[in-house]
């Protein structure tokens, strides 16, 4: 009797699962949570049937058709967290309570000669600095109007000040609890309220990346200034107790920068370190915030001899409810209830631009990182009303998306290229313009892995 009951129960569960797949609509939240498109029903033909491609794609399609998929994932993750279950080959592994994390040597650490700048040596952007561009010859933006109209952003532009933007439903941005212990580590270090990717690098990849960057500087010598910008990520500024879980991003950056002769290194590291206690990285995503991109923009202007447009010339706006890529790796109720806030900035004295710098909700941006220049694409050209004849060409990964809007007041033409999608010669593009600044920007994971070297070489 017991055996029959078990068989009936098993069949009932299979039937229920079938009904869930066939009759319940696919969970469209998967696209937002997992940052990908749902798998479509694959075409069946003799070739795909024989080579196994149809069955592989059909499995992915069926998986995506499960109704309430995101709720089921969340339910499973909550059970894991409650019982400390360790799943083999899972993207994260549990740190048990008795595991000690002690400072020590990092696996790939090598002494590298730096150029004398100490971490944190860059000065904090001053609120009263002049606004303009290289050599101060392009004029200043108009001062903001103190008598703001009703519904406009408040004058106080500091994060966490209680300012409300156009899309804001929160009084303050959620601040991580810095004194809590991490719950998990693996590819992702998971605290209860924030997630970080652990970092590793190969010295050989960093050296090769430096050679590729330097090849651009040689090809454009006398025609354009070439800059290398390598922003660090959030894991570099974690509590010292957990630094041994990751390689040194500082070291990886210096392996690249110490080998540059013609290309100009930009010290993003120091300025990010100096502001590491601010909201410069998302808690549920691997990207930096617009504020983090601003600090690196300031460091770039310092290296390029350009007068930066300071942040007090901008109004800030908030879009709450952002759950990033890392949340899809490790979704928890704690993170879901305390999502990130996307903050974007617009000049108080607007510039005219041929293409959008910010794609607001309703304009294609939504509550995602793609609000910045509309996300990744092969080539994106922006003409501004600056009228100074200067051009900036930037080869970038997705970190560059939040960086590009800050460049608008300094250049008449901005050409944004993603080496992963573009085909053609970027050097030839640069030679078509006068007074060119050529930026190669990749977050530190790219040089450390060598993942962009071939793509950069193909489009030189």
Protein Blocks (a to p, Z undefined) as FASTA:
>chain_A
ZZmmmmmmmmmmmmmmmmmmmmmccdfklmmmnopacdddddddfklmmnommmmmmmmm
mmmmpghklmmmmmmmmmmmmnopacehiabdcddfklccdddddfklccdddehiaghk
accddfkbccddehhlnopaddddfbdcehiacfblcghilpacfkbcbfbdcdddfkbc
cfbdcjbccdfkbccddddddfklmmmmmmmmmmmmmmmgokaccdddddddfklmgcfk
lmmmpccfklmmmmmmmmpfklccddfklmmmmmmmpcfbcfkbcbdcfklmmmmmmmmm
mmnopacddfklpccdddehiacfklmmmgcfklmmmccdddddddfbdcddfbdfbdce
hilnapafklngniaafbdcdddfkonopacdddddfklmmmmmmmmmmpfbdcdddfkl
ggcjfklmmmmpghiaddddddfklmmnopmmmmmmmmZZ
